[in-house]
């Protein structure tokens, strides 16, 4: 094979490699994998959980069971969540609760404006601090939000009046096992509570 044939193969290979890199980068930008400790405060209630995230699939493991569940697996692709009742070796499939919807990109729902306040190190990551205004059910609300510079991940969001906050600590951005987001075997389906039955 001549030099020209080698050069054409090399150019083809480099072109293919560049296309592959673009596809991988585009997928990484939309599907963020990580694990972290999540602290959600709403009024006086504080809920701490370990979170694993793989794109639109999330797993919450609670130190104190929530609604009887020690683990909740959220599957946006199925538009439902599984509440794992470990002590009873049962699971319950339910609609996704608002407090189990992770905000994994910097744009907040109903966002009206965003102003950069400055740079800050937070939980081991260089972040940008923003003053964000959103509209929720016709009401205007204001938040401070810290977004990691590299991943563009909202590592902390706090309402200005102080009644609500969400923070992720010990964040590790790495690929998560798909196994974490599947229903564990050998669990029986639980009957839904009377108030949720039709």
N, C-alpha and C positions, 0 to 999 in steps of 0.2 A: 504494500500500500504506500502511495506517495505521500509527500508532505501535505499536499492539498487535501487529500482524504482525511488525514489526521487532524488537520486544522478544522475541517468542516465538522468532524465528530466532536472535537473539543468545543467548538462554538455551540453546537447543538446541546451538548451536555451542560455547558454553562448557562445557556438560555433556559433549559429545563430546570436546573438548580435554582435560578433566580425566580422562576414562576412558583416553584415549590416553596421557597422562602416567603414569598408574598402571601401565599395561601395560609401558611402556618402563622405568619404574623397577623393576618386578618382574623384568623380563628382565635388566636391568643387575646386579641384586643376585645373580642366580644365574650369570650368564655374564660373567666378568671377562676383559677383553682387556688384554694388556700385553706389553712386551718388557723383557728384563733380562739381566744376566750372572748365571748361577747357579753357585755354588761348593758342591760336595757333598763332604764329608769323611767317610770311613768308615775308622777306624783310621789307618793311615799313607797310605792312598790318597786322593788329591785329584783330582776331575774338575771341570774348568771348561768351561762351555758358554754359548753365547748362546741364550736361550730366547724364543720367540714363543708366546703363548697366546691362544686364542680359545675361551672356554667350555671344552668338554671335548676340545679339539684342541690339541696341543702340538708344537712343532718345536724340536729341539735341534741346534745346530751346534757341533761340537767342534773345538778347536784341535789336539788329539791324537786321532786316530780311536779309537773304542771298538768293539772286536770287528770291526775292519776298516771300520766305518761312520763317515763324516765328518758325516753328517746322519741323524737319526732323527725320523720323523714319527709321532706317537702319535695314534690315532683311537679314542677310547673308544666312539664310536657304532658302530664296526666290531669293537670288542674285539680290535684288533690294532695292530701298528706296522710301519712300513716302514723298514728299514735301507738307506740309500742308500750304495752302494759306488762313490763318484764316480770313482775311478781306473780301475775296471773298467767303468764306465757300466752298472752293474747294481743291482738292488734285491732285497731278501729280505723276505718278509712273515713276521712272527713274533708269538707272543703278547707281551703287554705285560710288560716286566720291571719289578720293583718299583722299581728306581732311576729309572725313567722315568715314574712316576706322580707328578704334581705335587699337592701339598697346597695348594690355592688358597683354602681358607677356614680360619677360625681354630680350629674344632673338630678336634682330633686324633682319629685312629682309636683306639678303645678308651679314650677319655678318661674318667677317674674323677672328677677334681677340677681346678679352676682357681682360682688366687688371684692377685689383682692385686698386683704388687710396687710399681709406680710408673710415671711417665711418663718418656720419654726420646726425644731426637732420634736417629734412626738412618738413615744413607744418605739424608739429605735429607728425611725424613718424620717428623712427630710420631707416636710410637708409644706403646702401652701394653705394659709388660713383665709377663708372667705366669709364675708357677710352676705347671707343669702335671704332673699324675700320670696315667699311662696304664697299661692292662693289655695286655700282648702275650704271647700263648701262655702265659697263667697267671702270667707274671712282671710285677711292678710296676716301671715305669721312670719317671724324673723328667726333665723338660726345662724350660729357660727358653725362652720364646717372645715375640718382639716383633711386635706386630700394629699395622698402620697404623690411625690413628683414623678416617679417612674411609672408606677402601675395605674395612677389616676384613681386610686381607691379611697373612698371616704372612711378614714380610720376612726374619726370621731365627729359626731354631730350633736349640737346642744341647742335647745331652744333658748332664745334670749331671756325669756321670763324665768327660765330655770326649772320648769315643770317636767321636761322630757329630755332624755339624752340617750344616745347609743354610742358605745365605744368598743373597739376591737383591740385587745392586748395580745401580746405574744404572737403576732401575725407572722405566719410562714407561707410565702407564696411558692407553692410546689404542687406538682400533679397529685391528685387524690385518686384513690382506688375506686372504681365503679361499684365494687362490692358494698361500700359504705352506704350507697343510695338505693339498695335493693331491700325488699322485705325479707327479714331473716326467716329461715326455714323453721319448721316445727312450731309455728305459732298458730293458734286457733283464732278465727274471726270472732270478735266480741260483738254482742248485741249493742246497738247504739242506745244511749240514754233515752228515756221515755220522751223528754222534751224535743229530741231531734227526730223521732220516728214520725212518719206521716200517718 
